[in-house]
Structures are given as structure tokens and as C-alpha cells.
């Protein structure tokens, strides 16, 4: 029996907000930089490490989750509307830019002013070094990470939104030209994998976005079938087990080192230098190509079966974009204030510093 999809996935809103907070924890290391050079710090002494150790070690992967989530949502909302010409290019891109651009340009101007103030006071920028006219031009047009840049600049976490702009264009054209058939989606995923080799940032976005789109196609197929409850139980169970395994691996490092040893015992010695890279890529693809899509489809199926899931907490997702763009400008403010009070960066090991930062 065909099941209709919800009008809104509240659980996905919630998890989008949690992913944005994950990036904040990952970027906490900024406070230990020596100018634009990564500083030496004790990762285990960071605030609430025992509770959030996964985010301190792998929080950067939340961006890949964002891409997959965007792919799922865009396929859900727009794939038919664009293919059937019910949504035109102007309407589609105005909708996107009207939400993204105002806060982007505001944070860009703020960071530009404050970074040059820090340069005058300390002789160096804070974390991101390429705050010049050329990179200002790229940032104004949201092209900061299209492969034209010479380094990280201004409010650098905007890189993922910069990549999303390209993904929107690719998505729109693919919907018009080939109605986003399964073969086209698989081809774009393959292109993303290839791009990881020559333009890693764009490759990450392309791969994860269209994996998210493929996840929606699978979700829709399951909803059109007759075994939704059984499939949900299987998918949710697999997702839970994989999350448990991933967290245990990050904490105790028990699986991948053993696999690395096994590969060394099986492969010729000429392959030994490549083994760490093979393991690294296998780890990332397991997370971005399997665990993240399973998480999204599990939540979507749960909400389809049970109705609204996480509705009360869904507003957390509404602040995901703002919190993502604002956290580095806030770090600049905290860096200046702590510098003015004469306290060293060891202050940022305290749990109080994290609580005050999150309260802002």
C-alpha cells in the first residue's frame, strides 16, 4: 500500500541543527591557534570532552552530513517541480539566495573589519590568512571555494555554502535535462568520487549531495511498497548498530587498526605505503556513503510511519544556518576579549568558556 510522505520532516530539521553544533565543537581548536598556525593543544582537555569526544575528533564530517541532508530535501521538494517546469530557474535561485545571502554578507563584512583590527594589534590574522581583496571578491559572490581560492579566507566555514551554490546549479540542470533518473544520480555520485582526487572539497559536496538524493529515491520506493514497517525495523536496527560501532571505534580504535594489519599481511610490501590511505578512505566512505544515508532514511521512515517525530525540538534546525555562519565571528569576539583581559588560551579548556560561548 502506498504511503504518503509527511508535509515536513521535523526529525531532519532537528538533526540538521545538531550537525551545525557539531561543527562548533570541531572548530573549538581555533582558540589554540598561534595566529594562522595550528597550535599544540591537548584535545582531551577541551570542554566536556568525555561527552562530546566524537565531535572533537570527527565533527568536521557534519558538513558531509549537511550535503546529504540537502540532497534528500531538494530531491523531495523540487525534483518533480523542476522537471515539470512548475519551478523556473529564477524562482528557484531567488528562494535560495534570499535565505543565504543576507547573513553571509553581514558576517563577511564583520570578519573583514575584525580580522584587520586583529592584524594591526597582533601582527597576524586569526586562523584564516587570506583576507585580501581578491578573496573578498570571491566571498562577495559566494565563490570562495570553487577552486579559484589560494587559501582559507574571511568567514571560512562558508565554504560549504559556497559549494552548495554549485550543487544547486548542477541539481537544477540535471532535473531539467534528464529528469534526475536513477542512472543520472549514480553518474553524478561517480563524478563526485572522481572529483575527490582532483578537487576534494567539491568532490565531497557532489558525492554526498547526490548520495542524499539517492537516499530519497530509495525512501520513495520503500513508501510505494507493501513492506514499510518491516523495512523500517531492519534499516533502523542497522543504523543503530553502525552508530554504536562507529562511536566505539572512535573511542577505542579497535577495528580499522586490525584491518590495516590484516591488509599488510596480505599485500605485497610495495603496497604498504598505500595501506593507511586505503583505510582512511574506507573509513570516510563507510560514514558518508552508508551511515549518514541510513540515518536520514531511518528518520524519514520513522516519521512517515509514526507521524510527527521531534516536532517540539525541530526549531533547533531553524537556527542551523545562522549558528553555522555566526560561530567563527563569535570566536573572533571571544579571542579579542580574552586577549584584552590578559588571559591565555588555556581559558578555553574550561567548561565555563564553552557554556558562555553557546549561550551567545
LINSUL-V642740 format. One record per backbone hydrogen bond with DSSP energy under -1.0 kcal/mol. NH is the residue of the N-H (numbers start at 1). CO is the residue of the C=O. If there is no record, write none. Layout:
BEGIN
{{NH CO} {NH CO}}
END
This chain:
BEGIN
{{3 223} {10 8} {13 9} {14 10} {15 11} {16 12} {17 13} {18 14} {19 15} {20 16} {21 17} {22 18} {23 19} {24 20} {25 21} {26 22} {27 23} {28 25} {30 27} {31 28} {32 29} {33 30} {34 37} {37 34} {45 42} {46 43} {49 46} {52 48} {56 52} {57 53} {58 54} {59 55} {61 58} {62 59} {63 60} {65 61} {66 62} {67 63} {68 64} {69 65} {70 66} {71 67} {72 68} {73 69} {74 70} {75 71} {76 72} {77 73} {78 74} {82 78} {83 79} {84 80} {85 82} {86 81} {87 81} {92 88} {93 89} {94 90} {95 91} {96 92} {97 93} {98 94} {100 96} {101 97} {104 100} {105 101} {106 102} {107 103} {108 104} {109 105} {110 106} {111 107} {112 108} {113 109} {114 110} {115 111} {116 112} {117 113} {118 114} {119 115} {120 116} {121 117} {122 118} {123 119} {127 35} {128 126} {130 152} {131 129} {136 132} {137 133} {138 134} {139 135} {140 136} {141 137} {142 139} {143 138} {146 143} {156 154} {158 155} {159 156} {160 157} {162 158} {163 159} {164 160} {165 161} {166 162} {167 163} {168 164} {169 165} {170 166} {171 167} {172 168} {173 169} {174 170} {175 171} {176 172} {177 173} {178 174} {179 175} {180 174} {181 178} {185 181} {186 182} {187 183} {188 184} {189 185} {190 186} {191 187} {192 188} {193 189} {194 190} {195 191} {196 192} {197 194} {199 195} {203 199} {204 200} {205 201} {206 202} {207 203} {208 204} {209 205} {210 206} {211 207} {212 208} {213 209} {214 210} {215 211} {216 212} {217 213} {218 214} {219 215} {220 216} {221 217} {222 218} {223 219} {224 220} {225 222} {231 227} {232 228} {233 229} {234 230} {235 231} {236 232} {237 233} {238 234} {239 235} {240 236} {241 237} {242 238} {243 239} {244 240} {245 241} {246 242} {247 243} {248 244} {249 245} {250 246} {251 247} {252 248} {253 249} {259 255} {260 256} {261 257} {262 258} {263 259} {264 260} {265 261} {266 262} {267 263} {271 268} {272 269} {274 271} {275 272} {278 274} {279 275} {280 276} {281 277} {282 278} {283 279} {284 280} {285 281} {286 282} {287 283} {288 284} {289 285} {291 286} {292 287} {294 290} {295 291} {296 292} {297 293} {298 294} {299 295} {300 296} {301 297} {302 298} {303 299} {304 300} {305 301} {306 302} {307 303} {316 313} {317 314} {320 317} {323 319} {324 320} {325 321} {326 322} {327 323} {330 326} {331 327} {332 328} {333 329} {334 330} {335 331} {336 332} {337 333} {338 334} {339 335} {340 336} {341 337} {343 338} {347 344} {348 345} {349 346} {350 347} {354 350} {355 351} {356 352} {357 353} {358 354} {359 355} {360 356}}
END
